[in-house]
């Protein structure tokens, strides 16, 4: 806690505090060694664990021993330089000690700091709440209250040039991580129904965004989070507001607006925690922090940077008058295009209808009919010619066959003599008396028996038969 109560006793100086702590530790140790102080668990002091890792439920450390151990450990720490933001400053007239609370710029963590009043008065720049400072201090632990405090012997205000140098370094770090890459940016919705607005309480920026946006599109709705946009609470409040609006499914775009300010006033919007919170936002984010010359880091990570809150209002919603004019212009172009297309198709249809094939459709049939008749006559003539040639050839072949046929020979009076087995008889010696013969004439056949064979033409077998008979 911050020692800001005027009626509270003034804490001792750093040196006297260390001496008292050492003396208190010696007294406690002496009491344990001498047996004058008993532990709550009635464990003899000699049996207490020497180290924290050796403690058990049966052998615990008393609170006073733990506090003394922590105080001894903290007292061994070296003095160091600590950076932070002054969130509370307590200076009482005539008091030799001043108190302040040093807060981390990225979180809500803070530590109380005590320092001699003359050190605070000797600071080159008068300190006030909200100032960024570096403090040279030594940590001290108050055993009675169990709190950690810094005892400072020097304090320096961080100048604007140094702050800008740190912002430039942070800018390079975040750029190397890809937080400023163009491909991370998402396009803003054309016509958002609900807009989330993060702005100061009753600020001019809120008026500029809401009034100008509704003048352009009266149906737009706003979900407004009024927060601190400068000073100590700006970073956590703006970050929380962005997270809440991002979690609202009805919000389609988020605007973070502030009406400019000095470099010191705009420092929260270059804070690393706030920039990372904006980078993690899934809803399209518009940054409208300052004027043209102001470029906090939030502008680089946002999906769209507006130079002013009024510019943001013009960007997030379209102008209803302009959109109506565009719709009317589009309708005119569409009507003209349709009329032109209909006229072109009508002209093409008329041109097709004027062609002979459509003006006199029977012409095509007549032409095809003439072709059919012509091809039919040609086919008939070709067939007649082929048949005439075939008849002539057939007659010639018939005459030739007839001339060469055995029947023609028979018609001239010749006959074909065959034996009973069908063999043709060409010589008289091929038959014998009493053989049956078949005589084929031109018309009909005769069956005959050989009575005798011409003299001199008998077969040897017949002679043998005659001899046998004699």
ABEGO torsion letter per residue (X at the ends): XBBABAABBBBBBAAAAAAAAAAAAAAAAAAAAAGABBBAAGBBAAABBABAAABBAABBBBAAAAAAAAAAAAAABBBBBBBBBBABBBBBBGBABBBBBBBBAABABBBBBBBBAAAAAABABBBBBGBBBBBBBBBBBBAAAGBBBBBBABBBBBBAAAAAAAAAAAAAAAAAAGAABAAABBBBBABBABBBBBBBBGBAAAAAAAAAAAAABAABBBBBBBBBABEAAAAAAAAAAAAAAAABAABABBBBBBBEEBAAAAAAAABAAAAAAAAABABBBBBBABBAABBBAAAAABABBBABAAAAAAAABBBAAAAAAAAAAAAAAAAAAAAAAAAAAAAAAAAAAABAAAABAAAAAAAAAAAAAAAAAAAAAAAAAAAAAAAAAAAAAAAAAAAABAAAAAAAGBBBBBBAAGBBBABAAABBBGBBBBBBBABEBBBBBBABBBBGABBAAAAAAAAAAX
